């Protein structure tokens, strides 16, 4: 996950090939081909499985610090673990990884290396995180994007899975940037299931995802918490602004008319909001606070929005 441009840069090129550092090099072939070739590290195990880190023409630092170019959420990865360098030669492009004095080292194909040539398909470990180095054409790119979508997004709603959402939430918390979290729950879905059947209920949940995605700004994220509950992350968004966004969603859902077996019906949505760091320090604290606000919205008659308040 790349960081915003206003974050402190750590990507100065300080590589000296004569130093005792880990260098991993690979030559890209088919430079004359009309097919676009992309070099990537693809996560092969863990919560971020399927994630691609494209290796491009600028230096990239990988690590656990929020200041690096590519954030890796793993305690086994050092804050600034390794640096990628791209070298353009006359007849090839070489990709280099320089270990930055990491605690757990950089391994190639299971062996800790001081210097090694990386071939297409080789495995690279940063700590316990396993990557595969690949050179991809357009068909490979489409395939990996589809695999990533199927792993990290719920297929019915198009919202992030909860594991993927938590990764993003933890990343934003590590950055230290204020945000608003919103928990949502449909009102009356059980009645729809009992009256019109579960196919009607699935239709509503699918359309819920469509409406939710329609209000997202580029930096926002929405995930499926479970069943008909969803969760929103509004980075750099004060509580008042997030409440306005929640109200837009409430109105969209309230006005939506569903049809099943010639019958028209509708459902509403309740929402609970909490603000970081005022309402919790950790991801679990924030989810708990937003969920309590959601519970209050349900208790106050549903189809409304409530914000978490600290007890007096």
C-alpha positions in Angstrom: 0.0 0.0 0.0 1.7 3.2 -1.1 1.7 6.2 1.2 0.5 9.7 0.4 3.0 12.0 -1.1 3.2 14.2 2.0 4.7 11.4 4.0 8.4 11.6 4.8 10.4 10.0 2.1 12.9 7.2 2.9 13.8 6.2 -0.7 17.2 7.8 -1.2 19.3 5.6 -3.3 22.3 4.7 -1.1 23.1 1.4 -2.6 26.8 0.6 -3.0 27.2 -2.8 -4.8 30.4 -3.3 -3.0 28.8 -3.2 0.4 28.0 -6.4 2.3 24.3 -6.1 1.6 21.7 -8.5 0.2 21.3 -7.9 -3.5 18.6 -9.7 -5.4 18.8 -9.1 -9.1 16.6 -10.1 -12.0 16.8 -9.3 -15.7 13.5 -8.6 -17.5 13.4 -10.0 -21.0 11.1 -9.4 -24.0 11.7 -5.6 -23.9 10.9 -5.4 -27.6 7.6 -7.1 -27.1 4.4 -5.1 -27.6 2.9 -6.8 -24.6 3.3 -4.8 -21.4 5.5 -6.6 -18.9 5.1 -5.8 -15.2 7.5 -6.9 -12.4 5.7 -7.5 -9.1 6.1 -9.1 -5.7 2.9 -11.0 -4.9 2.1 -12.0 -1.3 1.7 -15.8 -1.2 0.6 -16.3 2.4 -1.1 -14.5 5.3 -3.9 -11.9 5.6 -2.7 -10.0 2.5 -2.5 -13.0 0.3 -2.8 -12.0 -3.4 -1.6 -8.4 -2.8 0.7 -7.1 -5.6 3.5 -4.7 -5.0 4.5 -3.4 -8.5 8.2 -2.7 -8.9 8.5 0.5 -10.9 11.1 3.0 -11.9 11.7 4.6 -8.5 13.2 3.2 -5.3 10.8 1.6 -2.9 11.2 0.8 0.8 9.2 -2.1 2.2 8.5 -2.4 5.9 6.3 -2.0 8.9 6.7 1.8 9.4 3.9 4.1 8.2 6.6 6.2 6.6 7.8 3.6 4.1 6.5 3.3 0.5 5.0 -0.2 0.8 3.5 -1.0 4.3 3.6 -4.6 5.3 1.5 -5.4 8.4 3.6 -8.1 10.1 5.5 -8.1 13.4 8.2 -10.2 11.7 9.0 -7.4 9.3 11.3 -4.5 10.4 10.1 -0.9 10.2 12.4 -0.4 7.2 13.1 -3.9 6.1 14.3 -3.8 2.5 14.7 -1.4 -0.4 13.9 -2.1 -4.1 16.2 -0.6 -6.7 15.4 -0.7 -10.4 18.4 -0.6 -12.8 18.0 0.0 -16.5 20.7 -1.6 -18.5 21.2 -1.6 -22.2 19.4 -4.8 -22.9 17.6 -5.6 -19.6 16.0 -4.1 -16.5 17.4 -5.4 -13.2 15.5 -5.5 -9.9 17.5 -5.3 -6.7 16.5 -5.8 -3.1 18.8 -4.3 -0.5 18.3 -5.6 3.0 18.3 -2.6 5.4 19.7 -4.3 8.4 16.4 -6.0 9.2 16.0 -8.1 12.3 14.8 -11.3 10.5 16.7 -11.0 7.2 15.8 -11.4 3.6 15.7 -14.9 2.2 15.6 -16.2 -1.4 14.0 -19.6 -2.0 14.2 -20.4 1.7 17.9 -19.6 2.2 19.3 -16.5 3.7 21.4 -14.9 1.0 24.0 -12.1 0.9 23.8 -11.9 -2.9 21.6 -13.8 -5.3 20.1 -13.6 -8.8 16.3 -13.6 -8.7 14.6 -15.5 -11.5 10.9 -15.2 -12.5 9.0 -17.3 -10.0 11.5 -17.2 -7.2 10.3 -16.9 -3.6 11.4 -14.0 -1.3 10.8 -13.9 2.4 10.8 -10.6 4.3 10.7 -12.0 7.9 7.8 -14.5 7.8 6.0 -12.8 4.9 6.3 -14.8 1.7 6.4 -13.1 -1.7 6.7 -14.5 -5.2 8.7 -12.4 -7.7 6.9 -12.5 -11.1 7.2 -10.9 -14.5 3.6 -10.6 -15.8 2.1 -9.9 -19.2 -1.5 -8.5 -19.6 -3.1 -11.9 -19.2 -1.2 -12.6 -16.0 -2.1 -9.2 -14.7 -5.8 -9.8 -15.3 -5.6 -13.2 -13.6 -3.9 -11.9 -10.5 -6.3 -9.0 -10.2 -9.2 -11.4 -10.4 -7.7 -13.7 -7.7 -7.1 -10.7 -5.5 -10.7 -9.5 -5.9 -12.1 -13.0 -5.1 -9.9 -13.2 -1.9 -10.4 -9.7 -0.5 -13.9 -8.7 -1.6 -17.3 -10.2 -0.8 -18.7 -11.5 -4.0 -22.4 -10.6 -3.2 -21.9 -7.0 -2.1 -18.6 -6.0 -3.6 -17.4 -4.8 -0.1 -14.1 -5.7 1.4 -14.0 -8.9 3.5 -13.5 -8.2 7.2 -9.9 -9.4 7.1 -9.0 -7.0 4.3 -10.8 -4.2 6.0 -8.9 -4.8 9.3 -5.6 -4.6 7.5 -6.6 -1.1 6.2 -7.9 0.0 9.5 -4.7 -1.1 11.3 -2.6 0.7 8.6 -4.5 4.0 9.2 -4.2 3.7 12.9 -0.4 3.2 12.6 -0.3 6.3 10.4 -1.7 8.3 13.3 -4.2 10.1 11.1 -7.7 10.8 12.6 -10.6 9.0 11.1 -14.3 8.2 11.6 -15.6 4.6 11.8 -19.2 3.7 11.1 -21.1 0.5 11.8 -24.3 -0.2 9.9 -27.2 -2.7 10.1 -30.3 -3.2 8.0 -33.7 -2.8 9.7 -36.3 -5.3 9.0 -34.4 -7.9 6.9 -35.7 -10.8 9.0 -39.3 -9.8 8.1 -38.4 -9.7 4.4 -36.8 -13.2 4.6 -39.9 -14.5 6.4 -42.3 -12.9 4.0 -40.6 -13.1 0.6 -37.9 -15.7 1.1 -34.1 -15.6 1.4 -33.6 -14.9 -2.2 -35.3 -11.5 -1.6 -33.0 -11.0 1.4 -29.9 -11.7 -0.7 -31.2 -9.2 -3.3 -31.4 -6.5 -0.6 -27.9 -7.2 0.7 -26.6 -7.1 -2.8 -28.3 -3.7 -3.4 -27.0 -2.5 0.0 -23.5 -3.0 -1.3 -24.3 -1.1 -4.5 -25.6 1.9 -2.5 -22.8 1.8 0.0 -20.1 1.8 -2.8 -21.9 4.7 -4.5 -21.2 7.1 -1.6 -17.5 6.2 -1.1 -14.8 8.7 -1.9 -11.5 7.4 -3.3 -9.9 7.2 0.1 -12.8 5.6 1.9 -13.2 1.9 2.6 -16.3 -0.3 3.3 -16.3 -3.9 4.5 -18.9 -6.6 5.2 -18.9 -7.1 8.9 -21.2 -10.1 8.7 -24.7 -10.9 7.4 -26.3 -7.5 6.7 -23.9 -5.5 8.9 -21.3 -3.4 7.2 -18.4 -1.1 8.4 -17.1 2.1 7.0 -13.7 3.8 7.3 -13.6 7.5 6.6 -9.9 8.6 6.7 -9.2 12.3 7.5 -12.9 12.8 8.1 -14.3 14.6 11.2 -17.4 13.1 12.9 -19.7 15.9 11.6 -18.7 15.3 8.0 -19.0 11.5 8.4 -22.5 12.0 9.9 -23.5 13.8 6.7 -22.2 10.9 4.6 -24.2 8.5 6.8 -27.3 10.5 6.4 -26.9 10.3 2.6 -26.7 6.5 2.8 -29.7 6.5 5.2 -31.8 8.5 2.7 -30.8 6.3 -0.3 -31.8 3.2 1.5 -35.0 4.6 2.8 -36.1 5.6 -0.7 -35.1 2.4 -2.4 -38.0 0.3 -3.5 -37.5 -3.5 -3.9 -39.8 -5.8 -5.9 -40.4 -9.5 -5.4 -43.2 -11.6 -6.8 -45.1 -8.5 -7.8 -44.9 -6.9 -4.4 -43.1 -3.7 -3.5 -41.3 -3.3 -0.2 -38.5 -1.4 1.5 -36.0 -1.6 4.3 -34.1 1.1 6.3 -30.6 1.3 7.8 -29.3 2.2 11.3 -25.8 3.5 11.8 -23.4 4.1 14.7 -20.3 6.3 14.4 -17.1 6.7 16.4 -14.1 9.0 16.0 -10.4 8.1 16.4 -8.6 8.7 18.7 -11.4 10.2 20.8 -13.4 7.0 21.1 -10.7 4.3 21.2 -7.1 3.6 20.8 -7.1 0.2 18.9 -9.1 -1.2 16.1 -11.1 -3.3 18.5 -11.8 -0.3 20.7 -13.1 1.6 17.7 -15.3 -1.2 16.4 -16.7 -1.6 19.9 -17.5 2.1 20.2 -19.2 2.3 16.8 -21.2 -0.9 17.6 -22.4 0.7 20.8 -23.6 3.7 18.9 -25.3 1.4 16.4 -27.1 -0.3 19.3 -28.3 3.1 20.5 -29.7 3.8 17.0 -31.6 0.6 17.1 -32.9 1.3 20.6 -34.0 4.8 19.5 -36.4 3.5 16.8 -34.0 2.4 13.9 -33.6 4.3 10.6 -31.4 6.8 12.3 -27.7 7.7 13.1 -26.1 7.9 16.5 -22.6 8.9 17.5 -20.7 7.4 20.3 -20.4 9.5 23.5 -18.0 8.8 26.3 -19.7 8.2 29.6 -19.7 11.2 31.9 
